[in-house]
């Protein structure tokens, strides 16, 4: 991240870099989730995916914290203020998308390990074409 001098890092620049990282990570997780649903989930994949979801959530929260800290850098004025505003919109998208990914994962996990699969599996299969379109957009 860019330094403001005296070893202080710009919260806005950090938020921008984290936003790019989260966007790539979230897209990869969606694609991996959909691909794994087609071939079936096994214990190790479920645990690994759950850990990656936890890491993604931490990164999303880090973006939110940086955006809160960045207010003093721009006072929401000018180009920097607009950039901060757009990053807030993207961060809100991350929240919603993460919640959808987590809900789909939890439904799949419930189907795979608790035998509650019939109805939830049908719901996941019904939404699979739409999720594939969204994941490739």
VENZIFEN-V697675 format. One record per backbone hydrogen bond with DSSP energy under -0.5 kcal/mol. CO is the residue of the C=O (numbers start at 0). NH is the residue of the N-H. E is the energy in kcal/mol with one decimal. If there is no record, write none. Layout:
# VENZIFEN-V697675
co | nh | e
CO | NH | E
CO | NH | E
This chain:
# VENZIFEN-V697675
co | nh | e
1 | 9 | -2.3
4 | 7 | -1.8
7 | 3 | -3.6
7 | 4 | -0.6
9 | 13 | -2.1
10 | 14 | -2.4
11 | 15 | -2.2
12 | 16 | -2.4
13 | 17 | -2.7
14 | 18 | -2.3
15 | 19 | -1.8
16 | 20 | -2.0
17 | 21 | -3.0
18 | 22 | -2.4
19 | 23 | -2.1
20 | 24 | -2.5
21 | 25 | -3.1
22 | 26 | -2.1
23 | 27 | -2.3
24 | 28 | -2.3
25 | 29 | -2.3
26 | 30 | -2.3
27 | 31 | -2.6
28 | 32 | -2.8
29 | 33 | -2.4
30 | 34 | -2.4
31 | 35 | -2.7
32 | 36 | -2.0
33 | 37 | -1.2
34 | 38 | -1.1
35 | 39 | -2.2
41 | 45 | -2.2
42 | 46 | -2.2
43 | 47 | -2.4
44 | 48 | -2.6
45 | 49 | -2.5
46 | 50 | -2.1
47 | 51 | -2.1
48 | 52 | -2.3
49 | 53 | -1.9
50 | 54 | -2.1
51 | 55 | -2.5
52 | 56 | -2.4
53 | 57 | -1.9
54 | 58 | -2.0
55 | 59 | -2.5
56 | 60 | -2.3
57 | 61 | -1.8
58 | 62 | -2.1
59 | 63 | -2.1
60 | 64 | -2.3
61 | 65 | -2.4
62 | 66 | -2.4
63 | 67 | -1.9
64 | 68 | -2.3
65 | 69 | -1.5
67 | 70 | -1.0
68 | 71 | -0.6
69 | 72 | -1.1
69 | 73 | -0.9
70 | 73 | -1.0
70 | 74 | -3.2
73 | 76 | -2.1
76 | 80 | -1.9
77 | 81 | -2.2
78 | 82 | -2.7
79 | 83 | -2.4
80 | 84 | -2.1
81 | 85 | -2.6
82 | 86 | -2.4
83 | 87 | -1.8
84 | 88 | -1.6
85 | 89 | -2.4
86 | 90 | -2.6
87 | 91 | -2.1
88 | 92 | -1.8
89 | 93 | -2.4
90 | 94 | -2.1
91 | 95 | -2.1
92 | 96 | -3.1
93 | 97 | -2.9
94 | 98 | -2.2
95 | 99 | -2.1
96 | 100 | -2.6
97 | 101 | -3.0
98 | 102 | -2.4
99 | 103 | -2.5
100 | 104 | -2.4
101 | 105 | -2.8
102 | 106 | -2.3
103 | 107 | -2.3
104 | 108 | -2.9
105 | 109 | -2.4
106 | 110 | -2.2
107 | 111 | -2.8
108 | 112 | -2.3
109 | 113 | -1.7
109 | 115 | -1.1
110 | 114 | -0.7
115 | 119 | -0.7
116 | 120 | -3.2
117 | 121 | -1.8
118 | 122 | -2.0
119 | 123 | -2.7
120 | 124 | -2.8
121 | 125 | -2.2
122 | 126 | -1.7
123 | 127 | -0.9
126 | 130 | -2.4
127 | 131 | -2.4
128 | 132 | -1.9
129 | 133 | -2.4
130 | 134 | -2.4
131 | 135 | -1.4
132 | 136 | -0.8
133 | 136 | -0.5
